[in-house]
Amino acid sequence: MYKGSVTEEAREVLRAIELIQLGARMPVLEKELTLSRNRLIRLYRELKSASPPKGMLPFSADWYFTWLPNIHASLFYNIFLFLKDEAKCSRLDALTRAYRLYIEHCECAETERVLSFTRAWTLLRFFEGGLLALTRCTVCSGRFVRHARDAMKPATCCICQPPSRAGVTRAMLASRELAQGTQEASDAADAGTAADKSKSTSKRKAASPLSEISDAMRDTIAEVKRAVDPNRSARNGTIGGPASASSGKVPGNPFLPASVPA
Ligand SMILES: [Zn+2]
């Protein structure tokens, strides 16, 4: 039985519903809410029409250091910090709102949602535990997720300096080979010259999957910047607005928020 007030219990149930809808698992719900395990399981079954999945939550921080998860985690954590520190949201509120903003903009940019709610929550726990920290990129000055022990060492973020094979998946390689085969077949059919062939090869090289992905991510980040623009929030009047964020010295700064103090 819940021992608190009825209104507080109702709020807890609403929070639980929101967390379950976002994809929270049982250990997350039990950690964040005061409702009993049985009530949470019942809620979960009602909302998802299935029993909550069993098994452990991810416990390694290494996942956040690979290039694409690092970009998504940095984006999410910067939004979270902005909502918590600047918009003065509570921790749980900032977590759910930041995650909603994150999925909304992944959908807008038609980018895969790399960070699950569990990963987002675990990221927060790693930061709270002092395992992870934010470092300012030496190129774009955006703040990105790093191991706390390396936080003071100068470094470049995964957007400014992606690994050479970043964004190349098996499916992409297969489809590229297929497209290459088709292109060569059509080249042969057209009886094109050797010069034409070399031109089409260089064109294929230029349209690498990485450039497509990072363009999409840049668009997402720009969208999120506009969405959490402090000038649109009734609470804030003192923070640097879009002018300082977009026309400052670092126009390409990809991580949020530009106005949060270091
Ligand atoms: Zn950078």
py3Dmol code that shows the C-alpha trace and the ligand (Angstrom):
import py3Dmol

protein = """\
ATOM      1  CA  MET A   1       0.000   0.000   0.000  1.00  0.00           C
ATOM      2  CA  TYR A   2       1.114   3.536  -0.767  1.00  0.00           C
ATOM      3  CA  LYS A   3       1.581   5.523   2.455  1.00  0.00           C
ATOM      4  CA  GLY A   4       1.739   9.100   1.089  1.00  0.00           C
ATOM      5  CA  SER A   5      -1.068  11.527   0.211  1.00  0.00           C
ATOM      6  CA  VAL A   6      -3.638  10.660  -2.445  1.00  0.00           C
ATOM      7  CA  THR A   7      -2.600  13.530  -4.746  1.00  0.00           C
ATOM      8  CA  GLU A   8       1.072  12.588  -4.494  1.00  0.00           C
ATOM      9  CA  GLU A   9       0.161   8.974  -5.279  1.00  0.00           C
ATOM     10  CA  ALA A  10      -1.802  10.149  -8.338  1.00  0.00           C
ATOM     11  CA  ARG A  11       1.241  12.154  -9.481  1.00  0.00           C
ATOM     12  CA  GLU A  12       3.452   9.115  -9.041  1.00  0.00           C
ATOM     13  CA  VAL A  13       1.065   7.033 -11.172  1.00  0.00           C
ATOM     14  CA  LEU A  14       1.143   9.705 -13.919  1.00  0.00           C
ATOM     15  CA  ARG A  15       4.941   9.786 -13.773  1.00  0.00           C
ATOM     16  CA  ALA A  16       5.019   5.980 -13.995  1.00  0.00           C
ATOM     17  CA  ILE A  17       2.714   6.046 -17.045  1.00  0.00           C
ATOM     18  CA  GLU A  18       4.931   8.592 -18.788  1.00  0.00           C
ATOM     19  CA  LEU A  19       8.097   6.630 -18.018  1.00  0.00           C
ATOM     20  CA  ILE A  20       6.578   3.333 -19.196  1.00  0.00           C
ATOM     21  CA  GLN A  21       5.384   4.962 -22.424  1.00  0.00           C
ATOM     22  CA  LEU A  22       8.903   6.258 -23.059  1.00  0.00           C
ATOM     23  CA  GLY A  23      10.259   2.725 -22.650  1.00  0.00           C
ATOM     24  CA  ALA A  24      11.431   2.634 -19.023  1.00  0.00           C
ATOM     25  CA  ARG A  25      12.145  -0.814 -17.617  1.00  0.00           C
ATOM     26  CA  MET A  26      11.287  -2.085 -14.141  1.00  0.00           C
ATOM     27  CA  PRO A  27      14.637  -1.290 -12.442  1.00  0.00           C
ATOM     28  CA  VAL A  28      14.336   2.326 -13.699  1.00  0.00           C
ATOM     29  CA  LEU A  29      10.744   2.636 -12.437  1.00  0.00           C
ATOM     30  CA  GLU A  30      11.623   1.155  -9.054  1.00  0.00           C
ATOM     31  CA  LYS A  31      14.580   3.501  -8.671  1.00  0.00           C
ATOM     32  CA  GLU A  32      12.773   6.673  -9.723  1.00  0.00           C
ATOM     33  CA  LEU A  33       9.312   6.172  -8.175  1.00  0.00           C
ATOM     34  CA  THR A  34       7.909   5.373  -4.744  1.00  0.00           C
ATOM     35  CA  LEU A  35       5.106   3.082  -5.978  1.00  0.00           C
ATOM     36  CA  SER A  36       5.280  -0.575  -4.987  1.00  0.00           C
ATOM     37  CA  ARG A  37       6.730  -3.137  -7.373  1.00  0.00           C
ATOM     38  CA  ASN A  38       3.357  -4.876  -7.725  1.00  0.00           C
ATOM     39  CA  ARG A  39       1.593  -1.655  -8.707  1.00  0.00           C
ATOM     40  CA  LEU A  40       4.307  -0.841 -11.218  1.00  0.00           C
ATOM     41  CA  ILE A  41       4.032  -4.309 -12.773  1.00  0.00           C
ATOM     42  CA  ARG A  42       0.236  -3.942 -12.999  1.00  0.00           C
ATOM     43  CA  LEU A  43       0.600  -0.520 -14.615  1.00  0.00           C
ATOM     44  CA  TYR A  44       3.174  -1.874 -17.036  1.00  0.00           C
ATOM     45  CA  ARG A  45       0.901  -4.772 -18.050  1.00  0.00           C
ATOM     46  CA  GLU A  46      -2.065  -2.440 -18.533  1.00  0.00           C
ATOM     47  CA  LEU A  47      -0.140  -0.038 -20.736  1.00  0.00           C
ATOM     48  CA  LYS A  48       1.988  -2.436 -22.757  1.00  0.00           C
ATOM     49  CA  SER A  49      -0.283  -5.511 -22.709  1.00  0.00           C
ATOM     50  CA  ALA A  50       2.803  -7.556 -21.831  1.00  0.00           C
ATOM     51  CA  SER A  51       4.905  -8.407 -18.815  1.00  0.00           C
ATOM     52  CA  PRO A  52       7.931  -6.176 -18.183  1.00  0.00           C
ATOM     53  CA  PRO A  53      11.134  -7.600 -19.691  1.00  0.00           C
ATOM     54  CA  LYS A  54      13.526  -9.313 -17.296  1.00  0.00           C
ATOM     55  CA  GLY A  55      17.289  -9.091 -17.241  1.00  0.00           C
ATOM     56  CA  MET A  56      19.924  -6.615 -16.194  1.00  0.00           C
ATOM     57  CA  LEU A  57      20.288  -3.045 -17.354  1.00  0.00           C
ATOM     58  CA  PRO A  58      23.438  -2.161 -19.325  1.00  0.00           C
ATOM     59  CA  PHE A  59      26.258  -1.603 -16.855  1.00  0.00           C
ATOM     60  CA  SER A  60      29.207  -0.632 -19.050  1.00  0.00           C
ATOM     61  CA  ALA A  61      29.951   2.994 -19.943  1.00  0.00           C
ATOM     62  CA  ASP A  62      32.045   1.983 -22.974  1.00  0.00           C
ATOM     63  CA  TRP A  63      28.994   2.068 -25.252  1.00  0.00           C
ATOM     64  CA  TYR A  64      28.840   5.858 -24.877  1.00  0.00           C
ATOM     65  CA  PHE A  65      32.340   6.305 -26.259  1.00  0.00           C
ATOM     66  CA  THR A  66      31.667   4.767 -29.686  1.00  0.00           C
ATOM     67  CA  TRP A  67      31.144   7.489 -32.252  1.00  0.00           C
ATOM     68  CA  LEU A  68      27.398   7.446 -33.060  1.00  0.00           C
ATOM     69  CA  PRO A  69      26.180   6.683 -29.504  1.00  0.00           C
ATOM     70  CA  ASN A  70      28.562   9.422 -28.329  1.00  0.00           C
ATOM     71  CA  ILE A  71      26.931  11.993 -30.637  1.00  0.00           C
ATOM     72  CA  HIS A  72      23.414  10.973 -29.534  1.00  0.00           C
ATOM     73  CA  ALA A  73      24.356  10.779 -25.846  1.00  0.00           C
ATOM     74  CA  SER A  74      26.042  14.198 -25.992  1.00  0.00           C
ATOM     75  CA  LEU A  75      23.003  15.705 -27.694  1.00  0.00           C
ATOM     76  CA  PHE A  76      20.634  14.184 -25.131  1.00  0.00           C
ATOM     77  CA  TYR A  77      22.743  15.130 -22.122  1.00  0.00           C
ATOM     78  CA  ASN A  78      23.154  18.731 -23.259  1.00  0.00           C
ATOM     79  CA  ILE A  79      19.362  19.053 -23.659  1.00  0.00           C
ATOM     80  CA  PHE A  80      18.907  17.464 -20.214  1.00  0.00           C
ATOM     81  CA  LEU A  81      21.370  19.894 -18.602  1.00  0.00           C
ATOM     82  CA  PHE A  82      19.710  22.840 -20.291  1.00  0.00           C
ATOM     83  CA  LEU A  83      16.254  21.849 -19.017  1.00  0.00           C
ATOM     84  CA  LYS A  84      17.558  21.148 -15.525  1.00  0.00           C
ATOM     85  CA  ASP A  85      19.875  24.122 -15.041  1.00  0.00           C
ATOM     86  CA  GLU A  86      18.349  26.836 -17.209  1.00  0.00           C
ATOM     87  CA  ALA A  87      14.659  25.930 -17.406  1.00  0.00           C
ATOM     88  CA  LYS A  88      14.774  24.764 -13.736  1.00  0.00           C
ATOM     89  CA  CYS A  89      12.979  21.473 -14.370  1.00  0.00           C
ATOM     90  CA  SER A  90      13.228  18.777 -11.694  1.00  0.00           C
ATOM     91  CA  ARG A  91      15.636  15.933 -12.465  1.00  0.00           C
ATOM     92  CA  LEU A  92      12.900  13.468 -13.483  1.00  0.00           C
ATOM     93  CA  ASP A  93      11.021  16.131 -15.436  1.00  0.00           C
ATOM     94  CA  ALA A  94      14.191  17.151 -17.267  1.00  0.00           C
ATOM     95  CA  LEU A  95      14.914  13.493 -18.048  1.00  0.00           C
ATOM     96  CA  THR A  96      11.483  12.784 -19.587  1.00  0.00           C
ATOM     97  CA  ARG A  97      11.281  16.115 -21.442  1.00  0.00           C
ATOM     98  CA  ALA A  98      14.820  15.845 -22.772  1.00  0.00           C
ATOM     99  CA  TYR A  99      14.104  12.313 -23.978  1.00  0.00           C
ATOM    100  CA  ARG A 100      10.866  13.433 -25.657  1.00  0.00           C
ATOM    101  CA  LEU A 101      12.736  16.247 -27.420  1.00  0.00           C
ATOM    102  CA  TYR A 102      15.431  13.801 -28.431  1.00  0.00           C
ATOM    103  CA  ILE A 103      12.975  11.329 -30.054  1.00  0.00           C
ATOM    104  CA  GLU A 104      10.973  14.111 -31.643  1.00  0.00           C
ATOM    105  CA  HIS A 105      14.040  15.445 -33.401  1.00  0.00           C
ATOM    106  CA  CYS A 106      15.326  12.025 -34.409  1.00  0.00           C
ATOM    107  CA  GLU A 107      11.954  11.588 -36.135  1.00  0.00           C
ATOM    108  CA  CYS A 108      12.127  15.039 -37.746  1.00  0.00           C
ATOM    109  CA  ALA A 109      15.628  14.371 -39.067  1.00  0.00           C
ATOM    110  CA  GLU A 110      14.655  10.792 -40.042  1.00  0.00           C
ATOM    111  CA  THR A 111      17.638   9.581 -38.038  1.00  0.00           C
ATOM    112  CA  GLU A 112      17.715   6.278 -36.206  1.00  0.00           C
ATOM    113  CA  ARG A 113      17.010   6.588 -32.466  1.00  0.00           C
ATOM    114  CA  VAL A 114      20.306   5.254 -31.156  1.00  0.00           C
ATOM    115  CA  LEU A 115      19.760   6.125 -27.483  1.00  0.00           C
ATOM    116  CA  SER A 116      17.042   4.044 -25.798  1.00  0.00           C
ATOM    117  CA  PHE A 117      15.338   5.416 -22.685  1.00  0.00           C
ATOM    118  CA  THR A 118      17.263   2.889 -20.585  1.00  0.00           C
ATOM    119  CA  ARG A 119      20.551   4.103 -22.108  1.00  0.00           C
ATOM    120  CA  ALA A 120      19.545   7.724 -21.484  1.00  0.00           C
ATOM    121  CA  TRP A 121      18.749   6.942 -17.852  1.00  0.00           C
ATOM    122  CA  THR A 122      21.955   4.946 -17.411  1.00  0.00           C
ATOM    123  CA  LEU A 123      23.884   7.863 -18.899  1.00  0.00           C
ATOM    124  CA  LEU A 124      22.440  10.124 -16.210  1.00  0.00           C
ATOM    125  CA  ARG A 125      23.409   7.624 -13.507  1.00  0.00           C
ATOM    126  CA  PHE A 126      26.973   7.440 -14.851  1.00  0.00           C
ATOM    127  CA  PHE A 127      27.209  11.238 -14.743  1.00  0.00           C
ATOM    128  CA  GLU A 128      25.794  11.309 -11.219  1.00  0.00           C
ATOM    129  CA  GLY A 129      28.264   8.623 -10.193  1.00  0.00           C
ATOM    130  CA  GLY A 130      31.180  10.706 -11.516  1.00  0.00           C
ATOM    131  CA  LEU A 131      32.131   8.143 -14.160  1.00  0.00           C
ATOM    132  CA  LEU A 132      31.378  10.401 -17.131  1.00  0.00           C
ATOM    133  CA  ALA A 133      31.960  14.099 -17.727  1.00  0.00           C
ATOM    134  CA  LEU A 134      31.506  16.659 -20.471  1.00  0.00           C
ATOM    135  CA  THR A 135      34.508  17.997 -22.387  1.00  0.00           C
ATOM    136  CA  ARG A 136      34.533  20.993 -24.697  1.00  0.00           C
ATOM    137  CA  CYS A 137      35.559  20.111 -28.258  1.00  0.00           C
ATOM    138  CA  THR A 138      38.676  21.999 -29.341  1.00  0.00           C
ATOM    139  CA  VAL A 139      37.234  22.551 -32.834  1.00  0.00           C
ATOM    140  CA  CYS A 140      33.510  23.337 -32.486  1.00  0.00           C
ATOM    141  CA  SER A 141      33.480  24.055 -28.695  1.00  0.00           C
ATOM    142  CA  GLY A 142      30.444  21.783 -28.295  1.00  0.00           C
ATOM    143  CA  ARG A 143      30.452  19.745 -25.083  1.00  0.00           C
ATOM    144  CA  PHE A 144      30.523  15.988 -25.536  1.00  0.00           C
ATOM    145  CA  VAL A 145      30.441  12.888 -23.313  1.00  0.00           C
ATOM    146  CA  ARG A 146      33.797  11.539 -22.141  1.00  0.00           C
ATOM    147  CA  HIS A 147      35.270   9.379 -19.442  1.00  0.00           C
ATOM    148  CA  ALA A 148      35.738  11.538 -16.325  1.00  0.00           C
ATOM    149  CA  ARG A 149      39.460  10.673 -16.108  1.00  0.00           C
ATOM    150  CA  ASP A 150      40.007  12.149 -19.625  1.00  0.00           C
ATOM    151  CA  ALA A 151      37.727  15.153 -19.146  1.00  0.00           C
ATOM    152  CA  MET A 152      40.550  17.677 -18.716  1.00  0.00           C
ATOM    153  CA  LYS A 153      42.571  16.499 -21.718  1.00  0.00           C
ATOM    154  CA  PRO A 154      41.919  18.516 -24.902  1.00  0.00           C
ATOM    155  CA  ALA A 155      40.002  16.502 -27.489  1.00  0.00           C
ATOM    156  CA  THR A 156      37.891  16.706 -30.610  1.00  0.00           C
ATOM    157  CA  CYS A 157      34.289  15.477 -30.712  1.00  0.00           C
ATOM    158  CA  CYS A 158      32.984  12.660 -32.933  1.00  0.00           C
ATOM    159  CA  ILE A 159      31.264  15.101 -35.299  1.00  0.00           C
ATOM    160  CA  CYS A 160      34.421  17.112 -35.967  1.00  0.00           C
ATOM    161  CA  GLN A 161      36.694  14.077 -36.154  1.00  0.00           C
ATOM    162  CA  PRO A 162      34.711  10.933 -36.956  1.00  0.00           C
ATOM    163  CA  PRO A 163      36.536   7.588 -37.225  1.00  0.00           C
ATOM    164  CA  SER A 164      37.416   6.619 -40.802  1.00  0.00           C
ATOM    165  CA  ARG A 165      34.821   3.854 -41.039  1.00  0.00           C
ATOM    166  CA  ALA A 166      32.095   5.757 -39.188  1.00  0.00           C
ATOM    167  CA  GLY A 167      28.589   5.127 -40.453  1.00  0.00           C
ATOM    168  CA  VAL A 168      29.576   2.194 -42.641  1.00  0.00           C
ATOM    169  CA  THR A 169      27.357  -0.760 -41.801  1.00  0.00           C
ATOM    170  CA  ARG A 170      27.165  -4.159 -43.509  1.00  0.00           C
ATOM    171  CA  ALA A 171      23.800  -3.216 -45.029  1.00  0.00           C
ATOM    172  CA  MET A 172      25.286   0.013 -46.407  1.00  0.00           C
ATOM    173  CA  LEU A 173      28.296  -1.823 -47.849  1.00  0.00           C
ATOM    174  CA  ALA A 174      25.996  -4.373 -49.490  1.00  0.00           C
ATOM    175  CA  SER A 175      23.737  -1.708 -50.984  1.00  0.00           C
ATOM    176  CA  ARG A 176      26.773   0.285 -52.135  1.00  0.00           C
ATOM    177  CA  GLU A 177      28.211  -2.768 -53.887  1.00  0.00           C
ATOM    178  CA  LEU A 178      24.840  -3.356 -55.514  1.00  0.00           C
ATOM    179  CA  ALA A 179      24.617   0.272 -56.668  1.00  0.00           C
ATOM    180  CA  GLN A 180      28.196   0.087 -57.938  1.00  0.00           C
ATOM    181  CA  GLY A 181      27.369  -3.030 -59.948  1.00  0.00           C
ATOM    182  CA  THR A 182      24.289  -1.360 -61.445  1.00  0.00           C
ATOM    183  CA  GLN A 183      26.245   1.789 -62.225  1.00  0.00           C
ATOM    184  CA  GLU A 184      29.009  -0.145 -63.950  1.00  0.00           C
ATOM    185  CA  ALA A 185      26.484  -2.134 -65.965  1.00  0.00           C
ATOM    186  CA  SER A 186      24.772   1.045 -67.131  1.00  0.00           C
ATOM    187  CA  ASP A 187      28.149   2.628 -67.873  1.00  0.00           C
ATOM    188  CA  ALA A 188      29.020  -0.320 -70.084  1.00  0.00           C
ATOM    189  CA  ALA A 189      25.640  -0.140 -71.812  1.00  0.00           C
ATOM    190  CA  ASP A 190      26.122   3.542 -72.539  1.00  0.00           C
ATOM    191  CA  ALA A 191      29.613   2.794 -73.895  1.00  0.00           C
ATOM    192  CA  GLY A 192      30.944   5.650 -71.774  1.00  0.00           C
ATOM    193  CA  THR A 193      34.552   6.784 -71.994  1.00  0.00           C
ATOM    194  CA  ALA A 194      37.177   6.112 -69.336  1.00  0.00           C
ATOM    195  CA  ALA A 195      36.910   9.734 -68.204  1.00  0.00           C
ATOM    196  CA  ASP A 196      33.186   9.318 -67.507  1.00  0.00           C
ATOM    197  CA  LYS A 197      33.881   6.223 -65.457  1.00  0.00           C
ATOM    198  CA  SER A 198      36.418   7.930 -63.237  1.00  0.00           C
ATOM    199  CA  LYS A 199      33.990  10.834 -62.741  1.00  0.00           C
ATOM    200  CA  SER A 200      31.195   8.559 -61.542  1.00  0.00           C
ATOM    201  CA  THR A 201      33.581   6.755 -59.178  1.00  0.00           C
ATOM    202  CA  SER A 202      34.647  10.008 -57.544  1.00  0.00           C
ATOM    203  CA  LYS A 203      30.988  11.023 -57.223  1.00  0.00           C
ATOM    204  CA  ARG A 204      30.231   7.789 -55.358  1.00  0.00           C
ATOM    205  CA  LYS A 205      33.142   8.422 -53.018  1.00  0.00           C
ATOM    206  CA  ALA A 206      31.911  11.936 -52.227  1.00  0.00           C
ATOM    207  CA  ALA A 207      28.445  10.748 -51.173  1.00  0.00           C
ATOM    208  CA  SER A 208      29.730   8.705 -48.233  1.00  0.00           C
ATOM    209  CA  PRO A 209      27.201   7.523 -45.612  1.00  0.00           C
ATOM    210  CA  LEU A 210      28.979   9.573 -42.960  1.00  0.00           C
ATOM    211  CA  SER A 211      28.303  12.888 -44.660  1.00  0.00           C
ATOM    212  CA  GLU A 212      24.610  11.978 -44.897  1.00  0.00           C
ATOM    213  CA  ILE A 213      24.440  11.023 -41.233  1.00  0.00           C
ATOM    214  CA  SER A 214      26.316  13.992 -39.898  1.00  0.00           C
ATOM    215  CA  ASP A 215      24.202  16.352 -42.037  1.00  0.00           C
ATOM    216  CA  ALA A 216      21.069  14.801 -40.550  1.00  0.00           C
ATOM    217  CA  MET A 217      22.522  15.107 -37.046  1.00  0.00           C
ATOM    218  CA  ARG A 218      23.455  18.746 -37.640  1.00  0.00           C
ATOM    219  CA  ASP A 219      19.875  19.459 -38.767  1.00  0.00           C
ATOM    220  CA  THR A 220      18.547  17.671 -35.672  1.00  0.00           C
ATOM    221  CA  ILE A 221      20.783  19.682 -33.391  1.00  0.00           C
ATOM    222  CA  ALA A 222      19.747  22.950 -35.066  1.00  0.00           C
ATOM    223  CA  GLU A 223      16.090  21.965 -34.604  1.00  0.00           C
ATOM    224  CA  VAL A 224      16.608  21.122 -30.935  1.00  0.00           C
ATOM    225  CA  LYS A 225      18.387  24.434 -30.429  1.00  0.00           C
ATOM    226  CA  ARG A 226      15.355  26.242 -31.757  1.00  0.00           C
ATOM    227  CA  ALA A 227      12.960  24.073 -29.722  1.00  0.00           C
ATOM    228  CA  VAL A 228      14.655  24.740 -26.388  1.00  0.00           C
ATOM    229  CA  ASP A 229      15.377  28.362 -27.250  1.00  0.00           C
ATOM    230  CA  PRO A 230      15.260  30.129 -23.868  1.00  0.00           C
ATOM    231  CA  ASN A 231      13.564  33.185 -25.429  1.00  0.00           C
ATOM    232  CA  ARG A 232      10.533  30.985 -26.061  1.00  0.00           C
ATOM    233  CA  SER A 233      10.362  29.978 -22.412  1.00  0.00           C
ATOM    234  CA  ALA A 234       8.344  32.262 -20.141  1.00  0.00           C
ATOM    235  CA  ARG A 235      10.679  31.527 -17.204  1.00  0.00           C
ATOM    236  CA  ASN A 236      13.840  32.903 -18.711  1.00  0.00           C
ATOM    237  CA  GLY A 237      14.745  36.397 -19.646  1.00  0.00           C
ATOM    238  CA  THR A 238      18.428  36.594 -18.865  1.00  0.00           C
ATOM    239  CA  ILE A 239      19.955  33.860 -20.950  1.00  0.00           C
ATOM    240  CA  GLY A 240      21.578  34.502 -24.296  1.00  0.00           C
ATOM    241  CA  GLY A 241      18.973  33.867 -26.954  1.00  0.00           C
ATOM    242  CA  PRO A 242      19.216  32.500 -30.464  1.00  0.00           C
ATOM    243  CA  ALA A 243      21.348  35.446 -31.513  1.00  0.00           C
ATOM    244  CA  SER A 244      24.156  34.401 -29.189  1.00  0.00           C
ATOM    245  CA  ALA A 245      23.597  30.740 -30.024  1.00  0.00           C
ATOM    246  CA  SER A 246      23.442  31.058 -33.798  1.00  0.00           C
ATOM    247  CA  SER A 247      25.470  34.135 -34.690  1.00  0.00           C
ATOM    248  CA  GLY A 248      28.183  33.822 -32.044  1.00  0.00           C
ATOM    249  CA  LYS A 249      31.852  33.185 -32.738  1.00  0.00           C
ATOM    250  CA  VAL A 250      31.267  29.475 -33.264  1.00  0.00           C
ATOM    251  CA  PRO A 251      28.416  29.136 -35.745  1.00  0.00           C
ATOM    252  CA  GLY A 252      28.919  25.396 -36.198  1.00  0.00           C
ATOM    253  CA  ASN A 253      28.765  24.493 -32.512  1.00  0.00           C
ATOM    254  CA  PRO A 254      26.766  21.273 -32.679  1.00  0.00           C
ATOM    255  CA  PHE A 255      26.061  20.464 -29.040  1.00  0.00           C
ATOM    256  CA  LEU A 256      23.507  21.996 -26.786  1.00  0.00           C
ATOM    257  CA  PRO A 257      23.105  24.300 -25.078  1.00  0.00           C
ATOM    258  CA  ALA A 258      25.391  27.137 -26.134  1.00  0.00           C
ATOM    259  CA  SER A 259      24.295  29.324 -23.216  1.00  0.00           C
ATOM    260  CA  VAL A 260      24.921  26.905 -20.347  1.00  0.00           C
ATOM    261  CA  PRO A 261      27.957  28.076 -18.381  1.00  0.00           C
ATOM    262  CA  ALA A 262      30.955  25.757 -18.406  1.00  0.00           C
TER     263      ALA A 262
END
"""
ligand_1 = """\
1
ZN
Zn 33.475 19.267 -32.351
"""
view = py3Dmol.view(width=600, height=400)
view.addModel(protein, "pdb")
view.setStyle({"model": 0}, {"cartoon": {"style": "trace"}})
view.addModel(ligand_1, "xyz")
view.setStyle({"model": 1}, {"stick": {}})
view.zoomTo()
view.show()
